[in-house]
Amino acid sequence: MDLFQRCRDFTRADEVKKAGLYPYFRPVEENEGPVVRLEGRDVIMAGSNNYLGLTADPRVKQAAKDAIDRYGTGCSGSRYLTGTINLHVELEKRLAAFLGYEDVLLFSTGYQTALGTISALVQKGDYVVSDKENHACIIGGALLAKGGFGHFVRYQHNDMADLERVLQKIPQDACALIVTDGVFSVSGELVDLPAMLAVAEKYGARVLVDDAHATGVVGVGGRGTASHYGLVEKTDLTMGTFSKTFASLGGFVAGPERVMNYLKHHSPALIFSASPTPASVASALAALQILEEEPWRIDKLLANADKMRAGFKDMGYHVIDSRTGIVPVVLGDVEKTMLFWRKLYDQGVFVNAFIPPGVPPTLSMLRTSYMATHEDEHLDRILEVFHDVGKSLGLIA
């Protein structure tokens, strides 16, 4: 059997492309935030994670340019060796102070943060306990830990009674790390962190919260899930990314200084990866400064999302409730979801089509997400197009 045979046998994407319904890997030619240029025309972007609208902010772009002038385009090594510059250290200290933790450690991507943190902490005989709807990076970290002879177990989505059921089966002398999204990336739901921490304390487990979609969106001044519940001091670890709120690239984990020190010396994802580039770190620093100085952006983001949530519901769509920037419109059918996506795109609106296996079989959806820089003219147009397309497909009255 040829290893590449399964690659040749995979034709589903080709078939969808031929049908004109393929929504993925479309190159953006220009990006101004709420409006982007795709295939030679302007399109309203309602599928970006640029929650505060900072990727096009002149202050963030200037910070990146200044960093390149001073440090060059790359660091030419890992953080462990020659790849640390003073901007890395500055951002770690600034983030730790902002989030309310002792220390922060930067990674090159958000995905690597999860892989590098989980697999370094969970060793032979230890347990990773994961929500069934956690992001793929958490699953990847858990599988790496399992490959090192740790154990990987899961509980029903956001179900703390089932979490307790799972923890009860773990040997009392084993270490356990509960890992969860803070804001679940598909649905926009918030984890029930107070109940989770109570269960974790009862069974002596540690908790790691992935705040990729929470930092800069929920909590006091955008400080994330633990802050939202007033539980920063009781939440062991928080990780996140710079590719969303912070308008850049990279990731971080926050927690006790002794844990960060351990990860520095035991995480292959950190030790054997090139460090975040100067421009990336400078961009994230500038975005953090703006987040601290302009908290109105969070209010505007959430107001925009609330308007869209209410608008979709009024039309008769099934919308998953949350208080975040993510507003999923559930259609339930794969073919209708792909066709709906294409009709939206043809009318100048870009959203994300989520279909199985990325979502459960009955939850095919158009995941929309919003920015602080969306104006009413953008939002009203999105609602208008959703109304027209929905009626044409017989999905709403």
Secondary structure, 3 states (H helix, E strand, C coil): CCCCHHHHHCCHHHHHHHCCCCCCCCCEEEECCCEEEECCEEEEECCCCCCCCCCCCHHHHHHHHHHHHHHCCCCCCECCCCCCCHHHHHHHHHHHHHHCCCEEEEECCHHHHHHHHHHHHCCCCCEEEEECCCCHHHHHHHHHHHHCCCEEEEECCCCHHHHHHHHHCCCCCCCEEEEEECECCCCCCECCHHHHHHHHHHHCCEEEEECCCCCCCCCHHHCCHHHHCCCHHHCCEEEEECCCCCCCCCEEEEECHHHHHHHHHHCHHHHCCECCCHHHHHHHHHHHHHHHHCCHHHHHHHHHHHHHHHHHHHHCCEECCCCCCEEEEECCCHHHHHHHHHHHHHCCEECEEECCCCCCCCCCEEEEECCCCCCHHHHHHHHHHHHHHHHHCCCCC
